[in-house]
């Protein structure tokens, strides 16, 4: 079995590091999203829009992170 050239290994390691950071961001966003759902489920509807705003913001962030991850995977 032949070894990969050092440049290819370095590029692959950089991509793995980037993917790791994006996945960590997705996990943080998911935690915030679940927290917003938990808070909104425990509160009577008194016109408190904040949990909904948090939910929408975190959902948008997660979508962006998934797009970033997909772009990273498709990059050659």
Rosetta silent file (secondary structure, phi, psi, omega in degrees, C-alpha in Angstrom):
SEQUENCE: XXXXXXXXXXXXXXXXXXXXXXXXXXXXXXXXXXXXXXXXXXXXXXXXXXXXXXXXXXXXXXXXXXXXXXXXXXXX
SCORE:     score description
SCORE:     0.000 S_00000001
   1 L     0.000  132.787 -179.519    0.000    0.000    0.000 S_00000001
   2 L   -89.356  156.441 -179.624    1.421    3.393   -0.928 S_00000001
   3 L   -91.933  149.042  177.146    1.397    6.396    1.346 S_00000001
   4 L   -73.226  146.234  176.398   -0.443    9.622    0.553 S_00000001
   5 L   -60.963  147.489 -177.740    1.725   12.633   -0.236 S_00000001
   6 H   -54.563  -36.259 -179.419    2.269   14.939    2.770 S_00000001
   7 H   -64.489  -41.862  178.629    0.347   17.784    1.112 S_00000001
   8 H   -65.650  -38.617  177.990   -2.749   15.602    0.677 S_00000001
   9 H   -64.018  -43.769  179.626   -2.498   14.429    4.263 S_00000001
  10 H   -62.785  -42.042  178.962   -2.222   18.032    5.482 S_00000001
  11 H   -64.418  -44.142  179.330   -5.261   19.070    3.421 S_00000001
  12 H   -62.446  -41.034  178.715   -7.263   16.102    4.715 S_00000001
  13 H   -65.183  -39.523  177.867   -6.323   16.914    8.312 S_00000001
  14 H   -63.355  -43.608  178.616   -7.343   20.558    7.823 S_00000001
  15 H   -63.202  -40.350  177.449  -10.715   19.479    6.415 S_00000001
  16 H   -62.481  -40.112  177.153  -11.232   17.131    9.355 S_00000001
  17 H   -63.819  -42.072  177.911  -10.490   19.988   11.751 S_00000001
  18 H   -64.202  -44.153  178.905  -12.954   22.243    9.956 S_00000001
  19 H   -61.427  -40.294  178.694  -15.605   19.513    9.990 S_00000001
  20 H   -60.623  -43.132  179.557  -15.019   18.978   13.708 S_00000001
  21 H   -66.573  -40.883  179.513  -15.600   22.687   14.422 S_00000001
  22 H   -65.097  -43.258  179.381  -18.757   22.783   12.284 S_00000001
  23 H   -63.664  -38.019  176.118  -20.147   19.673   13.987 S_00000001
  24 H   -63.396  -40.086  177.145  -19.436   21.224   17.402 S_00000001
  25 H   -63.645  -40.381  177.968  -21.345   24.345   16.303 S_00000001
  26 H   -62.354  -41.432  179.810  -24.270   22.171   15.198 S_00000001
  27 H   -64.034  -42.054  177.965  -24.282   20.454   18.593 S_00000001
  28 H   -63.177  -44.755  178.822  -24.314   23.801   20.418 S_00000001
  29 H   -62.110  -40.289  178.932  -27.158   25.048   18.210 S_00000001
  30 H   -63.802  -40.411  176.940  -29.121   21.838   18.834 S_00000001
  31 H   -61.606  -43.901  179.059  -28.691   22.276   22.593 S_00000001
  32 H   -65.655  -39.019  179.286  -29.957   25.862   22.378 S_00000001
  33 H   -64.117  -44.961  178.059  -32.861   24.782   20.191 S_00000001
  34 H   -64.810  -37.255  177.066  -33.875   22.076   22.663 S_00000001
  35 H   -63.484  -42.228  178.336  -33.568   24.536   25.539 S_00000001
  36 H   -63.268  -40.637  177.304  -35.883   26.974   23.734 S_00000001
  37 H   -64.262  -42.521  179.629  -38.402   24.178   23.154 S_00000001
  38 H   -62.116  -44.933 -179.668  -38.206   23.130   26.807 S_00000001
  39 H   -64.288  -45.252 -177.395  -38.725   26.705   28.013 S_00000001
  40 H   -68.165  -31.026  178.694  -41.624   27.344   25.646 S_00000001
  41 H   -70.947  -27.897 -177.476  -43.311   24.060   26.622 S_00000001
  42 H   -89.894   -3.525 -177.552  -43.172   25.002   30.299 S_00000001
  43 L  -112.066  136.992  171.740  -44.649   28.470   29.898 S_00000001
  44 L   -67.416  150.400 -178.891  -48.264   29.355   29.314 S_00000001
  45 L   -72.108  100.758 -179.829  -48.718   31.376   26.140 S_00000001
  46 L  -116.811   29.048 -178.568  -48.631   34.925   27.458 S_00000001
  47 L    79.153   11.161  179.462  -47.385   36.543   24.302 S_00000001
  48 L   -78.171  106.342 -174.695  -43.800   35.646   25.206 S_00000001
  49 L   -91.352  -11.946 -174.149  -42.168   35.462   21.781 S_00000001
  50 H   -55.706  -48.287  178.783  -38.566   35.014   22.977 S_00000001
  51 H   -58.653  -36.532  178.389  -38.478   31.174   22.887 S_00000001
  52 H   -66.730  -41.032  178.041  -39.861   31.269   19.346 S_00000001
  53 H   -63.233  -42.095  178.222  -37.235   33.812   18.325 S_00000001
  54 H   -63.092  -44.729  179.673  -34.493   31.652   19.849 S_00000001
  55 H   -58.398  -48.417 -179.327  -35.875   28.591   18.081 S_00000001
  56 H   -63.054  -44.531 -179.223  -35.943   30.346   14.694 S_00000001
  57 H   -62.287  -45.825 -178.846  -32.448   31.805   15.166 S_00000001
  58 H   -67.840  -36.643  176.569  -30.933   28.471   16.194 S_00000001
  59 H   -62.034  -43.952  178.404  -32.691   26.674   13.359 S_00000001
  60 H   -63.157  -40.568  177.939  -31.230   29.165   10.873 S_00000001
  61 H   -63.514  -43.502  179.640  -27.768   28.730   12.395 S_00000001
  62 H   -63.195  -41.989  177.679  -28.027   24.953   12.177 S_00000001
  63 H   -58.457  -43.736  179.824  -29.111   25.160    8.544 S_00000001
  64 H   -64.587  -41.642  179.375  -26.081   27.326    7.767 S_00000001
  65 H   -64.735  -39.332  177.261  -23.741   24.941    9.582 S_00000001
  66 H   -64.528  -39.010  176.573  -25.163   21.972    7.660 S_00000001
  67 H   -64.437  -41.451  177.788  -24.615   23.870    4.403 S_00000001
  68 H   -60.963  -42.877 -179.950  -21.046   24.672    5.477 S_00000001
  69 H   -65.256  -42.161  178.370  -20.432   21.008    6.259 S_00000001
  70 H   -63.179  -42.109  177.998  -21.890   19.929    2.936 S_00000001
  71 H   -61.946  -40.428  179.666  -19.708   22.460    1.100 S_00000001
  72 H   -63.394  -41.171 -179.443  -16.647   21.181    2.937 S_00000001
  73 H   -67.940  -38.109 -177.069  -17.423   17.597    1.961 S_00000001
  74 H   -80.393  -15.427 -179.444  -18.019   18.508   -1.683 S_00000001
  75 L   -68.758  137.673  179.339  -14.865   20.638   -1.915 S_00000001
  76 L  -119.205    0.000    0.000  -12.034   18.938   -3.745 S_00000001
